[in-house]
């Protein structure tokens, strides 16, 4: 707790990475304006580009949107980390300001992408909305158990994963001519990159102040499969919906096992774990175990890449198979 209190000065210095509201992009700027005379042509243009999206791209887009829309669960999780919580909802300390500012920026991601999906006419929006409601009701557990070190380690990994997923989906949709969606994916990925920089910076500060506790927390988070935010998603019919969505993402290269391994690798290097020295026995073992993980996951990625997965029907896309 002393470390978390000491880190408040660092958090305060990082708050400018949250963009001022007046200079931030907003969902309405990225979507057709129904206040303009040409709104009909704008909608037709959006639908024309969305028609080029494959069913696999649509499934990954919907899965990403559902993940973003479970934002209330993520802010709730943040507020459980000791030393970081906003006890009143308007607390003036730096951790609380970051939590609220981060949430405010993240809120736009689900708004803009769900707006695009709705206007595209390509998805069963009732099925999508059912999935969002189920996911928020089912909840989300980082397995951090309120430990702030684990929370920062988790966020450092997960923000990178989300950034990669949106960036690579944007690349794919751009390749088929979906320019508006390509731009939207880029905006979301850029936000995630800024947020990642904050969490990684704070995790680095933790390791400098308390390497034993920080390494133990990191090993606990990444030493087993990192739980994904939308793990408990269901559309009311498919209780393995997250796994099926993830398999489609793996197949078309949006977020793969190799991306997972590379995420771990860059985190290990960015935090400077390989060069940490002078550690007591258990901390040194934790560092070595963490540094070995990327190689293990890369080998696992090569092995799983060879296995084909049979397409299944998704309620999101009117039971077409993907």
Rosetta blueprint (number, residue, H / E / L):
1 X L
2 X H
3 X H
4 X H
5 X H
6 X H
7 X L
8 X H
9 X H
10 X H
11 X H
12 X H
13 X H
14 X H
15 X H
16 X H
17 X H
18 X L
19 X L
20 X L
21 X H
22 X H
23 X H
24 X L
25 X L
26 X L
27 X H
28 X H
29 X H
30 X H
31 X L
32 X L
33 X L
34 X L
35 X L
36 X L
37 X L
38 X L
39 X H
40 X H
41 X H
42 X H
43 X H
44 X H
45 X H
46 X H
47 X H
48 X H
49 X H
50 X H
51 X L
52 X L
53 X L
54 X L
55 X H
56 X H
57 X H
58 X H
59 X H
60 X H
61 X H
62 X H
63 X H
64 X H
65 X H
66 X H
67 X H
68 X H
69 X H
70 X L
71 X H
72 X H
73 X H
74 X H
75 X H
76 X H
77 X H
78 X H
79 X L
80 X L
81 X L
82 X L
83 X L
84 X L
85 X L
86 X L
87 X L
88 X L
89 X L
90 X L
91 X L
92 X L
93 X L
94 X H
95 X H
96 X H
97 X H
98 X H
99 X H
100 X H
101 X H
102 X H
103 X H
104 X H
105 X H
106 X H
107 X H
108 X H
109 X H
110 X H
111 X H
112 X H
113 X H
114 X H
115 X H
116 X H
117 X H
118 X H
119 X H
120 X H
121 X L
122 X L
123 X L
124 X L
125 X H
126 X H
127 X H
128 X H
129 X H
130 X H
131 X H
132 X H
133 X H
134 X H
135 X H
136 X H
137 X H
138 X H
139 X L
140 X L
141 X L
142 X L
143 X L
144 X L
145 X L
146 X L
147 X L
148 X H
149 X H
150 X H
151 X H
152 X H
153 X H
154 X H
155 X H
156 X H
157 X H
158 X H
159 X H
160 X H
161 X H
162 X H
163 X H
164 X H
165 X H
166 X H
167 X H
168 X H
169 X H
170 X H
171 X H
172 X H
173 X H
174 X H
175 X H
176 X L
177 X L
178 X L
179 X H
180 X H
181 X H
182 X H
183 X H
184 X H
185 X H
186 X H
187 X H
188 X H
189 X H
190 X H
191 X H
192 X H
193 X H
194 X H
195 X H
196 X H
197 X H
198 X H
199 X H
200 X H
201 X H
202 X H
203 X H
204 X H
205 X H
206 X H
207 X H
208 X H
209 X H
210 X L
211 X H
212 X H
213 X H
214 X H
215 X H
216 X H
217 X H
218 X H
219 X H
220 X H
221 X H
222 X H
223 X L
224 X L
225 X L
226 X L
227 X L
228 X L
229 X L
230 X L
231 X L
232 X L
233 X L
234 X L
235 X L
236 X L
237 X L
238 X L
239 X L
240 X L
241 X H
242 X H
243 X H
244 X H
245 X H
246 X H
247 X H
248 X H
249 X H
250 X H
251 X H
252 X H
253 X L
254 X L
255 X L
256 X L
257 X H
258 X H
259 X H
260 X H
261 X H
262 X H
263 X H
264 X H
265 X H
266 X H
267 X H
268 X H
269 X H
270 X H
271 X L
272 X L
273 X H
274 X H
275 X H
276 X L
277 X L
278 X L
279 X L
280 X L
281 X H
282 X H
283 X H
284 X H
285 X H
286 X H
287 X H
288 X H
289 X H
290 X H
291 X H
292 X H
293 X H
294 X H
295 X H
296 X H
297 X H
298 X H
299 X H
300 X H
301 X H
302 X H
303 X H
304 X H
305 X H
306 X L
307 X L
308 X L
309 X L
310 X L
311 X L
312 X L
313 X E
314 X E
315 X H
316 X H
317 X H
318 X L
319 X L
320 X E
321 X E
322 X L
